[in-house]
Amino acid sequence: MWITKDINLPDEIIAAQKNGELVIFAGAGISTPPPSNLPNFEQLAIDIAQGFIRYDSAMSIDTFLGKLHSRNIKVHEKAIELLTSPESKPNSYHINLIKLFSQSDLRIVTTNFDDHFKTAATDLDIPFYSAPALPLGRDFNGVVHLHGSVTKRPKDLVLVDSDFGRAYFTDGWATNFLRGLFSNYVVLFIGFSANDPVMKYIARGLGSNNRNRFAFTEKGHHDHWNHLQIKHIEYPRTRHDLLQEAVEAWVERTQMGLFEQRKLIKDIAEKPPEYNEVEDSFIGHQLNDNLGARHFFEFAKHYEWVEWMDNSKMLEPLFNNNGEITVFKHMQSRWFSSFLKTDSEKMFKTILEKNGISSLTQTYLVRQLRHSLHDLSPSLLGKWLPVVLGHVNFHNKEQNLDFLADEIKSIDQKETLLIMLEYLTRPITKYKRKFTLSEDNDEMVDIEIELQGDDYWLNAIWDNTIKNNLQYFAVPAMKIFINQLQMITYYLKATGHGEWDPINFSRSAIEPHDQDRYPDDIDFLINCCRDVIAYLIDTNPSLAEAGINQCFFSESKILRRISIHSYKLLINISADKKMEWLIKNDLLFNYDLKHEVFQFIKYLYKDLGAKSKKTLYAHIDERVQELQQDSRFKTETINYEQFNLYYWLTLSDGDCRIARRAFKNAKRQNKHFKIREDHPDFTHWMTTGGFNSISSKVTVEEVLSKDPNKQVDLYWLLNFEDKEYHFEKRDGFLEVVSSAIESNYQWGWNLLKRLASPRKNWKSDLWTAILNGLNGMVFNNVEWMELTGILLEHRNLKEIRYEVTTLLNNAVKHEANDFQHNTTDLIKLFHKVALLVDANDISSTNDAYTQAINHPAGKFTQFFCTLFFKLHNESPLHPALGLIKKNVFSKIVETTSRDMAWAELF
């Protein structure tokens, strides 16, 4: 415990003091400060000699005094005379060391001869012992003058070498006392130096148990104490006054009554922790006692104290079920739960980091939720579901049940398998870190949803048993799948997602599609639900239609998409009736259902009668007019959606005149609109990279005919525009420039160096085209150094940060590219790019990892990770590895900037 900012008392000493097992062992140093002003052992020897014999510091003090004694100098009498000056009074050490103890537990041993302890203890009825009449070292109370006292016979003082011989060797009464002392008590030396001459004798009684011996010492002198197997407690060199202050502060803490103790706890705990060593130690000590803990939990109302306890390793009982349930655990769990109204988000973060909670903490949290229901928003209440339902302690996917379910092959065990299927496909909620750089967002965690079962084994159960026996499983399985998907929606809405449905967003199509080639466990539910309905469409259309209706009228967007996908396949309903159903339910311009609606139209459009087509186009016009009157939507957006829908209808039936005419009219009215040749039925899609083509009249050959070193050609490259485009006058041209560079890297390299030459054109948009064009080029070492130097000098690096990081990431994957002699400059470039990112670098996706991978800092980190492993494979001792570790990876972890957080996440 830090009793002052300079001195930290070990917990063993505090505990020994509390348990009546502490002994203070006082040396000459405690009687030297005023008003005692007594000499230490060496000075006492010099004063006794009075010039009779010249003091020899090379000689041990007791031997020197023995030499004086052999010359008939009355060493013992002179010592008493020198140590009984009427001007010498007890100092703060004598007074305070006595105050450390209750009268019954007072145990002080001293090698000093003065009687200042007796004077300081005048009002106390305590025994005093003086050599050689010592008590048993293993069981005593009072003050023991181990080497005699000025109040006793002079000859009993242990001063000269022969005295020490009797005390520690021949008679051995001092040694015997010390052995009993050190074997049974915790001993704290004060006022000694480790090379104090009396320590060589005291050491004889130390024994081999070094766990209960401590000594105050100046900084830098601990080696001597280590040699004696005594643990040192340091204070600043020559600042003995700080030791006096520490003893005084220790006494204040010791004598503090319950009221004063409670007040001090209150004064500290009512404000956020200041990470002051003295206050922290005091609170930490109080938490070891139930009464002190109760006072602390009463006043600590700032959540920072939870974080303080975590830093102090005192929070673990809240998050595991280890050990017995104690009074402290009850108090701590109740206190932690009390922050629920004000600091739920911080609590979620703590629970996430701890990866679970104890049963006791869960009980108190649920109680607190019951009392706080009216004070919490619905979404905040929902975010407590992982705790309430026990999901927070669900760390591993269910395995044993998966294995068992996969082994069930007999239809006689159908009910058991369905029960297991229902259990394994139950959605569970889990906390995950919410990665946002928004200053206004206080949310620290998000809720993600997964299934209890492992998707590998779920698919095995489906493929090995259920799929081949759908005549038995289809109807009950459909009910299970629909129910679980609906529950997922309930979980999402309850936990604050509102209308945002990440499951729906991440699923591109209900039918098998390349966009969904990396399925997760919830995709298993979607696929199986789709497939059992498809089976029922073929075998029992009425049951299938009932299931489709249940899906359509649910609150789940995924289920509604499954219903639209499945409805178009119904064999007992005509194409015209299906289109009537689509129009009646107003699905045409529903953003969340777009892909399935477009596929629905494509599937049946050719089979529509003229009347149904007419109704469809009338409905489109009517809905467009309605939406244009809605202030929530931009007219431009609505017009483009109509334009895109008409284009899709021409793709659905290229021979349909109505579709071609409608599209032609829409195109004429919106000349600046361009068709989406890739996935016009998707709201979003993933791509492996590349450019969406925007045509330009300029050809690759024409671009390559220009010489960047000629001023007139450079001017043309810098300023050419496609006049027929209203907005993107250079976009198509820049793509052609990139294509030209891909076909002739040297030309692109010349253009890059020309732009970086005097009269540098840092702001030109040609930089983007150049870096995109150079993406596949293999550079030699000199070229890499030259390119990195140019980029380090670049005055508009912020505008090309994505192109730079993409170029490096593609290049490092190519075996022929060699970066090893350029590592230092690349590290400089990394730190420069990391400082240039802005808020627009955060992608719109809600997935933090996707954001990190696409963020410039994250992409540059990806480059260094790849380079690190590439170099490590060449040689684990590669010199560049240390540079990358120290100047990239370590800096990423140490730096607290918001943008570097994306690098750390990657």
Secondary structure, DSSP 8 states (H G I E B T S, - for coil): -BSSSS-B--HHHHHHHHTT-EEEEE-GGGGSSTTT----HHHHHHHHHTTSS---TTS-HHHHHHHHHHTT--HHHHHHHHH--TT----HHHHHHHHTS-GGG-EEEE-----HHHHHTTTS---EEETTB---TTS--EEEETT--TTS-GGGS--SHHHHHIIIIIS-HHHHHHHHHHHHSEEEEES--TT-TTHHHHGGGT-S--TTEEEEEETT-HHHHHHTT-EEEEE-TT-HHHHHHHHHHHHHHHT--HHHHHHHHHHHHTS-----HHHHHHHHHHTTSHHHHHHHHHH--STHHHHHHHHTT--GGGT---S---HHHHHHHHHHHTTHHHHHHHHHHHHHHHT---HHHHHHHHHHHHHHGGGS-HHHHHTTHHHHTSGGG--S-B-HHHHHHHH---GGGHHHHHHHHHHHT-EEEEEEE-----TT----EEEEEEESB-HHHHHHHIIIIIGGGHHHHHHHHHHHHHHHHHHHHHHHHHTT-TT--HHHHH---SS--GGG-S--HHHHHHHHHHHHHHHHHHH-HHHHHHHHHHHHTSS-HHHHHHHHHHHTT-TTS-HHHHHHHHHHTT-TT-GGGHHHHHHHHHHHGGG--HHHHHHHHHHHHHHHHHHHT-TTS-HHHHHHHHHHHHHHHHHH-TT-HHHHHHHHHHHHH-TT-----S-TT-S-----S-------S--HHHHHTS-TTSHHHHHHHHH---TT-SS-TTHHHHHHHHHHHHH-HHHHHHHHHHHTSSS--TT-THHHHHHHHGGG----HHHHHHHHHHHHH-TTGGGGHHHHHHHHHHHHTSTT---GGGHHHHHHHHHHHHTS--GGGS-S-S-HHHHHHHSHHHHHHHHHHHHHHHHHHH-TT-HHHHHHIIIIIHHHHH---TTHHHHHH-
